[in-house]
Amino acid sequence: MVLHGYFRSTASYRVRIALNLKGIAYRQRSHHLRKGEQHAPDFLALNPQGFVPALEIDGAVLTQSLAICDYLEEREPMPSLLPADPLLRARVRAFAQIIACDIHPIQNLRVLDRLREAGLDGAAVRAWAATVIEDGLDACAAMIADQPGPYCFGADVTLADLFLVPQLVNARRFGADLRWPRLLAVERACLALPAFADASPEQQPDAE
């Protein structure tokens, strides 16, 4: 199994955590996003979108971090990343999708480059990204306000935690206001687990 990614990619970070939690061995191949290596012909042959992560497995290629995590959940059901209760499962998925569908795409490299091309300076671009992150994580914090800890949805790690922790890395990178004590407490609990700590950007072989 080969995970194509980049150490700073939050989407790749999610998949690294999932693989670690499931105890699935994998090799990594780095594609430096700021150097445009994701647009190389050999990578586009794997993923025509030119995005990371991409997971090569059993002669097939999987893309999109949420789809990859769903596949890993079905392939290796334990430990489960989703609660048994159907209603809670839906809430966990909704939390993850706020990050994957509404926060992350609006402040990823491709969008920020377009803003620069449109004439915004670096400070304005960072402010844009921070606002997007703050608005989305405000919603995430509200969604779990009634849930016990230490993780997003109680005593067990779920898909929600896998998506939250990498997004908080981006929150800091763009100077967002870290005004979510509950989310930060979840982050601390997660990073105490080897599966999360070992997947962190600074621990990756391509970390700069």
VOMI-284835 format. One record per atom (N, C-alpha, C, O): residue in one letter; z, y, x. Coordinates in steps of 0.001 Angstrom, whole numbers, padded with zeros to 6 digits, always signed. Example, Ala and Ser with C-alpha at 12.3 -4.5 7.8 and 13.67 -1.06 7.14 Angstrom:
REM VOMI-284835
A+007800-005690+013190A+007800-004500+012300A+007800-003300+013200A+008465-003319+014236S+007080-002250+012850S+007140-001060+013670S+007870+000030+012900S+008039+001138+013409
REM end
This chain:
REM VOMI-284835
M+000000-001177+000847M+000000+000000+000000M+000000+001243+000894M+000810+001357+001814V-000911+002161+000614V-001035+003369+001421V-000881+004576+000509V-001599+004714-000481L+000060+005446+000852L+000251+006691+000121L-000410+007820+000893L+000005+008159+002001H-001434+008390+000298H-002088+009561+000870H-001372+010796+000342H-001290+011010-000867G-000854+011607+001259G-000093+012771+000816G+000015+013817+001896G-000767+013850+002846Y+001003+014668+001727Y+001281+015757+002666Y+002764+016045+002544Y+003306+016045+001438F+003420+016289+003649F+004880+016354+003621F+005407+017438+002697F+006477+017275+002109R+004673+018554+002553R+005136+019638+001697R+004708+019491+000244R+005174+020245-000610S+003855+018562-000047S+003382+018366-001418S+004516+017849-002290S+005053+016771-002037T+004887+018617-003322T+005966+018157-004188T+005539+016940-005003T+006365+016086-005324A+004256+016860-005338A+003774+015694-006079A+003883+014434-005219A+004251+013371-005718S+003565+014552-003925S+003730+013414-003013S+005204+013049-002859S+005553+011872-002776Y+006059+014057-002821Y+007503+013855-002696Y+008016+013005-003864Y+008822+012096-003662R+007548+013299-005088R+007971+012515-006255R+007662+011033-006062R+008498+010169-006329V+006456+010758-005600V+006031+009369-005450V+006809+008688-004327V+007167+007515-004444R+007072+009410-003245R+007885+008821-002170R+009255+008398-002701R+009749+007322-002365I+009861+009243-003526I+011168+008897-004091I+011052+007633-004940I+011865+006717-004817A+010036+007590-005803A+009866+006427-006681A+009681+005151-005868A+010300+004131-006172L+008843+005195-004845L+008627+004022-004001L+009924+003594-003332L+010230+002403-003264N+010688+004565-002838N+011963+004242-002183N+012955+003621-003163N+013615+002633-002843L+013058+004203-004361L+013993+003673-005351L+013628+002246-005744L+014502+001405-005955K+012335+001985-005839K+011874+000659-006233K+011902-000336-005074K+011705-001534-005277G+012148+000163-003854G+012170-000722-002694G+010807-001266-002331G+010695-002384-001827I+009768-000483-002583I+008398-000911-002315I+007954-000358-000958I+008001+000852-000734A+007530-001231-000067A+007076-000804+001257A+005706-000138+001156A+004862-000548+000359Y+005499+000878+001961Y+004218+001585+001961Y+004001+002266+003302Y+004943+002549+004042R+002737+002518+003590R+002366+003326+004752R+001900+004691+004256R+001468+004840+003113Q+001997+005684+005141Q+001572+007019+004762Q+000360+007459+005570Q+000230+007141+006752R-000516+008189+004913R-001608+008863+005600R-001591+010314+005162R-001689+010623+003974S-001466+011198+006138S-001321+012622+005840S-002669+013324+005762S-003593+013022+006517H-002758+014268+004830H-003926+015138+004688H-003381+016569+004628H-002761+016960+003639H-003613+017340+005684H-003033+018674+005806H-003711+019611+004808H-004880+019964+004967L-002963+020006+003782L-003560+020791+002709L-003986+022182+003171L-005011+022697+002725R-003214+022785+004052R-003555+024149+004477R-004750+024180+005425R-005365+025227+005632K-005068+023030+005992K-006282+022933+006810K-007475+022416+006006K-008568+022251+006548G-007264+022164+004728G-008353+021726+003865G-008761+020277+004034G-009857+019890+003628E-007891+019464+004633E-008279+018074+004887E-008443+017267+003600E-009065+016205+003605Q-007888+017768+002507Q-008044+017070+001222Q-009463+017188+000673Q-009820+016514-000294H-010275+018053+001300H-011664+018214+000859H-012646+017425+001731H-013859+017513+001541A-012119+016657+002682A-012985+015845+003543A-013664+014760+002721A-013074+014236+001777P-014914+014416+003078P-015651+013411+002283P-014924+012093+002111P-014996+011488+001042D-014216+011628+003155D-013551+010330+003028D-012408+010379+002026D-012136+009392+001342F-011732+011535+001934F-010670+011626+000940F-011234+011842-000463F-010713+011289-001432L-012287+012637-000575L-012901+012833-001890L-013466+011533-002453L-013584+011374-003667A-013811+010608-001566A-014252+009296-002039A-013100+008540-002702A-013322+007712-003585L-011873+008829-002274L-010696+008222-002892L-010292+008959-004164L-010028+008347-005198N-010249+010280-004065N-009843+011104-005204N-010793+012288-005326N-010656+013260-004584P-011751+012229-006243P-012741+013298-006369P-012136+014666-006677P-012786+015689-006461Q-010891+014699-007182Q-010239+015983-007415Q-009847+016669-006116Q-009682+017888-006076G-009698+015891-005061G-009237+016474-003804G-007769+016858-003839G-007368+017825-003190F-006962+016117-004586F-005531+016367-004671F-004773+015208-004032F-005262+014080-003980V-003563+015509-003545V-002617+014463-003176V-001507+014498-004231V-001227+015541-004821P-000882+013340-004456P-001028+012070-003763P-002153+011213-004333P-002640+011431-005442A-002538+010238-003531A-003377+009134-003990A-002762+007865-003402A-002379+007829-002232L-002675+006841-004221L-002041+005601-003786L-003073+004488-003800L-003621+004133-004844E-003326+003941-002606E-004224+002782-002484E-003404+001516-002633E-002418+001302-001926I-003839+000671-003581I-003094-000555-003832I-004012-001598-004429I-004723-001339-005400D-003989-002786-003835D-004752-003928-004357D-006223-003597-004564D-006832-004025-005544G-006789-002833-003637G-008203-002486-003716G-008536-001388-004697G-009707-001068-004902A-007511-000804-005311A-007727+000289-006269A-007052+001551-005748A-006239+001498-004826V-007401+002690-006354V-006792+003966-006002V-006221+004588-007265V-006917+004733-008270L-004940+004954-007202L-004287+005640-008298L-004055+007093-007905L-003710+007378-006758T-004239+008003-008839T-004002+009425-008606T-003074+009959-009686T-002763+009270-010657Q-002639+011201-009498Q-001714+011900-010393Q-000320+011268-010305Q-000128+010101-010645S+000636+012058-009845S+001969+011521-009554S+002633+010902-010775S+003308+009881-010647L+002461+011492-011955L+003096+010936-013139L+002515+009567-013473L+003251+008647-013826A+001200+009433-013364A+000563+008142-013618A+000980+007112-012580A+001184+005943-012910I+001106+007536-011332I+001539+006617-010275I+002961+006136-010543I+003253+004947-010410C+003846+007059-010920C+005225+006664-011214C+005282+005712-012409C+006071+004767-012412D+004453+005956-013417D+004396+005034-014561D+003950+003643-014110D+004502+002635-014551Y+002949+003593-013228Y+002474+002299-012717Y+003592+001586-011955Y+003815+000390-012144L+004293+002328-011095L+005368+001709-010314L+006475+001202-011226L+007084+000169-010945E+006745+001919-012320E+007754+001481-013276E+007346+000171-013934E+008183-000707-014145E+006073+000036-014255E+005600-001193-014894E+005510-002342-013894E+005766-003496-014238R+005148-002023-012672R+005019-003068-011648R+006381-003594-011220R+006553-004794-011011E+007337-002700-011092E+008669-003055-010585E+009694-002435-011534E+010193-001342-011265P+010017-003107-012632P+010818-002490-013687P+012237-002100-013285P+012845-001245-013928M+012768-002709-012242M+014149-002419-011847M+014198-001871-010427M+013496-002367-009546P+015026-000846-010197P+015775-000104-011204P+014849+000750-012058P+013880+001322-011559S+015153+000830-013334S+014278+001554-014254S+014410+003058-014070S+015499+003573-013820L+013293+003750-014197L+013279+005203-014136L+013336+005840-015518L+013295+007063-015649L+013430+005005-016546L+013453+005489-017923L+014597+004821-018686L+014841+003627-018518P+015299+005589-019525P+016386+005000-020311P+015863+003986-021318P+014682+003991-021664A+016748+003120-021782A+016362+002122-022769A+016133+002737-024144A+015269+002279-024891D+016902+003775-024484D+016800+004398-025802D+015472+005154-025941D+015171+006000-025099P+014672+004876-026972P+013352+005513-027096P+013401+007030-027175P+012550+007706-026597L+014386+007575-027884L+014490+009026-028001L+014798+009659-026650L+014215+010679-026284L+015717+009046-025916L+016071+009582-024606L+014907+009417-023623L+014683+010274-022769R+014172+008312-023750R+012982+008128-022905R+011997+009280-023108R+011424+009802-022152A+011814+009660-024364A+010888+010754-024662A+011386+012065-024080A+010589+012871-023599R+012684+012289-024117R+013238+013520-023553R+013083+013546-022036R+012774+014587-021456V+013298+012400-021396V+013103+012319-019940V+011649+012616-019586V+011374+013370-018653R+010729+012027-020325R+009313+012276-020062R+008958+013745-020296R+008186+014325-019533A+009513+014343-021339A+009235+015753-021613A+009730+016640-020478A+009047+017583-020079F+010920+016339-019957F+011470+017095-018830F+010525+017007-017634F+010181+018017-017021A+010112+015776-017315A+009201+015589-016176A+007884+016321-016395A+007311+016867-015452Q+007403+016333-017629Q+006119+016973-017908Q+006205+018493-017867Q+005213+019153-017559I+007369+019064-018171I+007522+020516-017987I+007191+020877-016546I+006493+021854-016276I+007710+020066-015627I+007476+020334-014203I+006053+019976-013806I+005360+020774-013176A+005618+018776-014176A+004310+018284-013718A+003145+019027-014359A+002111+019229-013723C+003306+019434-015616C+002172+020005-016361C+002232+021519-016510C+001191+022171-016588D+003436+022088-016551D+003561+023507-016857D+004006+024373-015676D+003581+025523-015565I+004847+023843-014801I+005314+024642-013660I+004410+024449-012452I+003801+025399-011960H+004328+023220-011985H+003666+022945-010718H+002198+023367-010668H+001801+023991-009684P+001372+023063-011669P-000052+023415-011545P-000300+024913-011422P-001284+025333-010813I+000593+025725-012003I+000374+027176-012012I+000778+027811-010688I+000373+028938-010402Q+001561+027119-009882Q+001948+027707-008588Q+001594+026782-007432Q+002278+026766-006409N+000506+026002-007603N+000071+025188-006473N-000911+025983-005597N-001296+027103-005933L-001295+025392-004496L-002065+026114-003479L-003383+026633-004023L-003784+027755-003711R-004063+025831-004834R-005367+026237-005340R-005270+027489-006204R-006083+028403-006070V-004285+027531-007082V-004114+028686-007957V-003696+029917-007152V-004211+031011-007381L-002773+029744-006222L-002317+030884-005421L-003451+031448-004571L-003538+032661-004380D-004318+030577-004062D-005481+031061-003311D-006398+031892-004208D-006958+032895-003765R-006550+031479-005461R-007379+032249-006392R-006777+033629-006642R-007506+034614-006762L-005461+033702-006719L-004803+034994-006914L-005046+035904-005719L-005277+037102-005879R-004991+035333-004522R-005273+036131-003332R-006719+036615-003331R-007002+037760-002979E-007620+035738-003727E-009034+036120-003804E-009257+037221-004834E-010186+038018-004706A-008398+037264-005861A-008515+038292-006892A-007906+039624-006452A-007971+040609-007188G-007310+039659-005248G-006828+040909-004701G-005330+041089-004655G-004859+042138-004216L-004554+040096-005097L-003107+040227-005019L-002644+040019-003585L-003167+039166-002868D-001656+040811-003177D-001128+040640-001830D-000100+039509-001817D+000234+038943-002858G+000395+039194-000620G+001295+038062-000472G+002555+038185-001308G+003015+037202-001889A+003125+039404-001374A+004353+039600-002146A+004108+039363-003634A+004941+038767-004318A+002973+039827-004126A+002663+039648-005544A+002431+038175-005871A+002830+037701-006935V+001798+037465-004972V+001552+036039-005190V+002874+035278-005218V+003080+034421-006078R+003757+035584-004294R+005067+034922-004273R+005853+035236-005544R+006516+034363-006103A+005774+036480-005992A+006484+036869-007210A+005936+036111-008420A+006696+035689-009292W+004613+035942-008465W+003990+035155-009537W+004553+033737-009543W+004990+033231-010577A+004534+033110-008375A+005005+031725-008284A+006472+031622-008676A+006860+030707-009403A+007290+032558-008196A+008720+032518-008503A+008969+032663-010003A+009828+031980-010560T+008224+033545-010652T+008402+033741-012091T+008040+032490-012876T+008747+032106-013808V+006933+031855-012496V+006530+030608-013161V+007615+029546-013015V+007964+028862-013977I+008141+029419-011808I+009180+028424-011556I+010442+028746-012349I+011029+027861-012972E+010856+030001-012326E+012081+030385-013032E+011971+030125-014536E+012892+029580-015144D+010857+030509-015122D+010679+030284-016558D+010741+028791-016899D+011376+028391-017875G+010073+027979-016083G+010051+026543-016360G+011403+025887-016158G+011826+025058-016965L+012081+026256-015084L+013375+025630-014823L+014458+026142-015762L+015445+025445-016001D+014290+027362-016306D+015192+027795-017383D+015119+026810-018542D+016143+026418-019100A+013893+026410-018902A+013712+025460-019998A+014301+024095-019641A+014928+023449-020480C+014102+023664-018413C+014666+022383-017977C+016185+022392-018063C+016790+021428-018533A+016800+023476-017612A+018262+023576-017655A+018762+023519-019096A+019760+022859-019386A+018072+024207-019989A+018470+024184-021402A+018321+022782-021987A+019131+022357-022811M+017291+022076-021562M+017022+020747-022116M+018129+019752-021797M+018378+018840-022585I+018798+019908-020659I+019837+018936-020281I+021244+019507-020411I+022203+018922-019907A+021368+020642-021082A+022687+021276-021194A+023699+020387-021909A+024900+020487-021657D+023226+019528-022790D+024126+018645-023542D+024277+017262-022929D+024899+016379-023518Q+023704+017077-021740Q+023723+015764-021103Q+024818+015683-020043Q+025065+016659-019335P+025483+014516-019924P+026468+014354-018865P+025781+014166-017514P+024597+013834-017454G+026523+014376-016443G+025982+014145-015111G+026279+012730-014646G+026668+011878-015446P+026097+012478-013366P+025749+013478-012346P+024257+013800-012276P+023858+014761-011619Y+023430+012991-012955Y+021988+013200-012894Y+021519+013928-014152Y+022341+014278-015000C+020258+014155-014282C+019757+014959-015397C+020176+014387-016749C+020602+015121-017640F+020049+013077-016887F+020325+012442-018167F+021407+011378-018042F+021271+010273-018567G+022475+011721-017347G+023626+010831-017310G+023868+010159-015984G+023630+010732-014920A+024348+008924-016064A+024839+008224-014875A+023748+007546-014073A+024004+007077-012964D+022539+007482-014602D+021449+006796-013912D+020331+007764-013547D+020009+008674-014311V+019749+007561-012379V+018578+008334-011964V+017409+008009-012890V+017176+006849-013230T+016688+009033-013287T+015507+008842-014125T+014334+009619-013534T+014452+010298-012514L+013207+009490-014211L+012007+010219-013825L+012263+011717-013754L+011658+012413-012938A+013150+012216-014600A+013464+013645-014598A+013988+014095-013237A+013602+015155-012746D+014855+013306-012630D+015427+013654-011327D+014363+013637-010237D+014369+014480-009340L+013442+012666-010319L+012357+012555-009331L+011474+013792-009329L+010932+014169-008290F+011328+014426-010489F+010485+015609-010583F+011267+016882-010295F+010717+017843-009757L+012542+016894-010649L+013349+018098-010433L+013564+018404-008959L+013347+019535-008524V+013985+017415-008192V+014381+017684-006797V+013236+018287-005984V+013467+019281-005297P+012024+017751-006020P+010935+018406-005288P+010624+019819-005797P+010270+020699-005012Q+010757+020033-007108Q+010460+021366-007626Q+011465+022393-007133Q+011112+023558-006950L+012699+021989-006915L+013690+022927-006371L+013365+023302-004927L+013720+024392-004480V+012697+022415-004196V+012221+022784-002856V+011241+023946-002972V+011329+024914-002216N+010309+023853-003914N+009355+024933-004120N+010046+026194-004622N+009644+027300-004261A+011066+026048-005440A+011801+027221-005927A+012352+028024-004762A+012264+029252-004744R+012913+027332-003801R+013439+028038-002620R+012309+028625-001785R+012420+029745-001287R+011232+027879-001632R+010129+028340-000788R+009532+029646-001307R+009097+030492-000525F+009514+029803-002629F+008923+031007-003208F+009959+032066-003570F+009618+033074-004188G+011211+031854-003197G+012235+032869-003413G+012674+033012-004854G+013079+034098-005269A+012602+031935-005630A+013057+031989-007019A+014569+032189-007066A+015287+031820-006138D+015033+032774-008155D+016454+032967-008384D+017059+031629-008793D+016754+031112-009868L+017912+031068-007947L+018492+029746-008198L+019694+029889-009142L+020845+029792-008717R+019412+030116-010396R+020436+030480-011383R+020821+029308-012287R+021242+029507-013426W+020677+028101-011777W+020876+026910-012601W+021936+025998-011995W+021583+025023-011330P+023212+026275-012197P+024245+025439-011563P+024132+023964-011924P+024398+023098-011090R+023739+023675-013159R+023605+022261-013561R+022487+021576-012795R+022655+020447-012336L+021337+022247-012650L+020220+021661-011909L+020573+021486-010442L+020205+020482-009833L+021274+022440-009875L+021650+022343-008464L+022672+021232-008235L+022670+020591-007184A+023541+021005-009213A+024487+019892-009099A+023754+018553-009138A+024110+017625-008413V+022730+018457-009986V+021900+017241-010019V+021227+017038-008666V+021199+015924-008142E+020692+018104-008110E+020027+018006-006810E+020980+017464-005754E+020606+016582-004981R+022204+017977-005709R+023176+017507-004709R+023467+016022-004890R+023553+015275-003915A+023617+015601-006140A+023896+014186-006400A+022724+013311-005963A+022923+012235-005400C+021511+013773-006221C+020329+012987-005843C+020177+012897-004331C+019897+011825-003793L+020360+014007-003655L+020148+014018-002208L+021208+013224-001455L+021054+012956-000264A+022274+012848-002138A+023265+011949-001529A+022768+010510-001503A+023365+009658-000845L+021668+010235-002223L+021100+008890-002261L+020030+008744-001182L+019187+009631-001046P+020037+007662-000413P+019036+007487+000646P+017603+007563+000140P+016736+008067+000854A+017324+007083-001060A+015948+007099-001577A+015405+008515-001679A+014216+008739-001451F+016260+009473-002019F+015856+010866-002096F+015851+011510-000711F+014892+012183-000334A+016929+011296+000041A+017041+011928+001358A+015912+011490+002285A+015356+012311+003014D+015569+010204+002262D+014520+009689+003141D+013132+010170+002728D+012211+010182+003545A+012976+010567+001459A+011691+011058+000973A+011508+012544+001175A+010424+013062+000909S+012533+013253+001637S+012473+014708+001733S+011413+015145+002742S+011123+014419+003693P+010840+016320+002539P+009730+016765+003398P+010048+016731+004895P+009218+016310+005700E+011240+017170+005259E+011565+017256+006676E+011697+015895+007349E+011712+015818+008577Q+011792+014822+006571Q+011919+013479+007133Q+010578+012768+007289Q+010536+011625+007744Q+009487+013425+006920Q+008192+012752+006935Q+007526+012842+008310Q+007759+013806+009040P+006715+011869+008668P+006106+011847+010003P+005190+013031+010276P+004969+013378+011436D+004650+013663+009225D+003747+014799+009442D+004454+016133+009297D+003802+017177+009283A+005797+016120+009188A+006545+017387+009023A+006348+018279+010222A+006388+017819+011364E+006134+019556+009965E+005883+020528+011037E+007124+021325+011328E+007110+022194+012200
REM end
